[in-house]
Amino acid sequence: MAEALKGVYKPRNPQSTSFYQLVEDHGERLKNVYSDRYEHQFGYYRSITEKVSFRYLDCGVLRHGFARIRCDQCHNEYLLAFSCKTRSFCPSCHAKRSVVFSEWVCDEVMEPVTHRHYVFSIPKILRTYFRYNRKLLGRLSRCAYETVKEMMQAAMGDNAAVPGMIAAIQTFGSDIDWHPHLHCLVTNGAFTPDGTFHAMEILSPSIIMEIFQHKVFRMLLKEGLITEERVRLILSWRHTGFHIHNEGKVVANDTEGRERLARYIIRPPVSLERLTYDRQGQQVFYQGKDQTSTYDPIDFLAYASLHIPDKGEQLLRYYGWYSNKSRGLRKKDKRQPSPIPPVEEVLTPYQKQCNSAWARLIRKIYEVEPLLCPRCKHPMRIIAFIENDPAIQKILKHLGLWESRSHSPPPSHIYEEIVYVDESSTPVPA
């Protein structure tokens, strides 16, 4: 395993990244100026922004706790800081989340059939409604599913048939602007109630667009957000701004392709590779799809904060054959009662993969071996988790690694609740 990887893992240094320095320099200032500079454009300041930004500044920093990793052969040791586990803001934690999601969805959700990648986009004139009322994003994904389902049912002549669909809500465009749209993994056909899969040819994007825009208009009209006059105006344009793309295809036996596409649809809003922060000149440069945009630092953070989901907000939706209800019923039907209780739990392949999750994710994301001793090349292991503040300070001062806090501590209410803990509540190394 180790020979196939690029090398030995080196603990990351988040403080050296442009995004960390940007949040460190201007994160607190954003709250102070938000009402005057951004409220009229972006809506009210959300408390989740403050909570997530403070947690991100603690991510990967040794003074907030760490794991001790030691080689039993030569006794070489290093410290690994805990991660914050936030989504959509911390690039490192979101990258790990993407890997976990892609593996789980491919092993536990997606059937071994051909899938298509659908992208549903809406006009700029309608995007503002979704920024001020984020609950509409879930209803937008429902519109997309109902569109695909109805077209497949009509093509099959069977109203009981349903496709499997995973919808990922993305709120960002290539330039970090507010651009709500949907990335969907859809079975290239539909399932009848008995589980039979019926493949079909690609659905017409133009017809999908007509049905989708009708459903979106009807949803917004029901919410009282637009008028019939506004609908007629948009429909009178040569290009309404609605767009459907469904050319991407992954065949049934392409496991790597499905996993790669699953990771893509939940990629983080901010890409560290595309971000440059000129700390001295106080400018942010971000490489978009067509050009590099220049931002005032506080403006860039204001845009980035738009893409932080509210607490409990679901950006992934499962429909049809892949809905939680449908999958639950199928699992229930497969279970057979046993007269003798099992002595040992039988783990699924996915559950087995989740053991030593941190090390496995590091291997997959960075292609390095985190548990290989750089000195003697023997295996290393985690020997302790250090969470007690006095112990943390004592160890770090002894090693000459203690650093004074470079940013002010968070308000007392910040850590009253755990934000976006997707895995176990046990601290996990970064």
Secondary structure, 3 states (H helix, E strand, C coil): CHHHCCEECCCCCHHHCHHHHHHHHHHHHHHHHHHHHCHHHHCCCCHHHHHHHHHHHHCCCHHHCEEEEEECCCCCEEEEEECCCCCCCCHHHHHHHHHHHHHHHHHHHCCCCCEEEEEEECCHHHHHHHHHCCHHHHHHHHHHHHHHHHHHHHHHCCCCCECEEEEEEEEECCCCCEEEEEEEEEECEEECCCCCEEECCCCCHHHHHHHHHHHHHHHHHHCCCCCHHHHHHHHHCCCCCCEEEEEEEECCCCHHHHHHHHHHHCCCCCCHHHEEEECCCCEEEEECCCCEEEECHHHHHHHHHHCCCCCCCCCEEEEECCCHHHHHHHHHHHCCCCCCCCCCCCCCHHHHHHCCHHHHHHHHHHCEECCECCCCCCEEEEEEEECCHHHHHHHHHHHCCCCCCCCCCCCCCHHHCCCCCCCCCCCCEC
